[in-house]
Amino acid sequence: MFHGDNLQRVLDAMSDGVYITDGNGITITVNKAYERIAGIPKRSLQGMHMSEVVKAGYISRSVSLEVLKERRAVTLTQALTDDHKILASGTPMIDARGRIEYVVTTVRDVTELLQAKRAEEQLEQLLNVREQYGPAQHDWPAEPFIVSPRTQACYELAKRVANSAAKVLLQGETGTGKTLLARTIHQYSRCSNGPFIELNCAAMPESLLEAELFGYVPGAFTGASNKGKTGLLEAANNGTLFLDEIGDLPLSLQAKLLKVIAEKRFLPVGGTEFRQTNFRLISATHRDLKALVEENLFRPDLLYRICVVPIELPALRERTEEIEPLLEHYLCYFNQQYEFDCRWHQSVVERLTRYDWPGNIRELINLVERLVVTSEQALITTAHLPRELIGEQFLGKQGLSLRHRMDELELRLISEALQVHGTTRAAAQALGIDQSTLVKKQQRLKAKMMGNPTQDDE
């Protein structure tokens, strides 16, 4: 029955392995899938008793013998080698007289199934990591807001080098937009279709930082996931890895990162097998890396590796042309987010344009959101500004006299009252003066500020 060529062709067409014995446990045939899974040619097995197959070390135990013993279907796991296991399900074929005529066993490679399951878990981990560390949906605005010559020069250089594999080091104060510039490089690069993975090296302790970067194998340390963890070096494969605040990377990890850059491979924490990775590296820092090298806090060889193309972003106070567009952009953004309809009084824009912005764009975003959510009226005036933003720093830099400063303040209060109340009569009433006095003061002060003093001022 089982010796026909046609039947053997049918068995060979099956994707699962098939092993057939007679009622005495003698091997009759196997199919090609079994030969592939077990790595044993059919000619070596045909005619062998299953006890001999086990004794020869081909399999750890025989499901066919268990079926003959139990006279029922049996499923068990067989070990072909220490790290290669198969799942065997044997079924008895009973003749009309109730005797077992054949035992048909189907075989599946458990190792392949486990590898497929592991691959699925790794893919899920990669997607989770990329979602967690990928670019935020709402951050600083795009290039239309890059209007100052110095910032434009940075972006032009970034675009020129984006399509190469050169490693870029972005330098500048905290909050100047280094992340936005890194994303721009990624968007213009050959790996733009790949992931953009971002990690702040100053955001976590060394032990956790190593696990985030390199990942770890199951059981690598106490508390580790029994599934292991995909690291960012692997998640960034065929994409961009952006290491922000790289100046805070511990020395031990600097050495490991240097090796990854040189060899394009790494060892997960607790692992013994290297994993390959290929990513575009962009680094950023607000610190002076050369000074850190002199203090033995940063490896000079790593600095040379990551700083092929240095780009320094100027502080916001050095690109004042961008302050007003940024204020308008974020006012619109937070209006939509909180369903408000706030607008700037021009004096606020003028004052904030003269502000130093020590926190740069990040501070500007914070301030705009604060003003939108705390303002009791649609028009945001200088009266709504925090105390630290209305001090001497705005006027003191101008070298103005006390009289000039008082005139400027008086004109600003009149202008704001007119903006809020709409008419000179209502504005004058709110300020506690006559309408005619308000009109005269406004005309006199405007003329004086323009350098055309009236007769009363002379």
Disulfide bonds with the S-S distance in Angstrom:
none
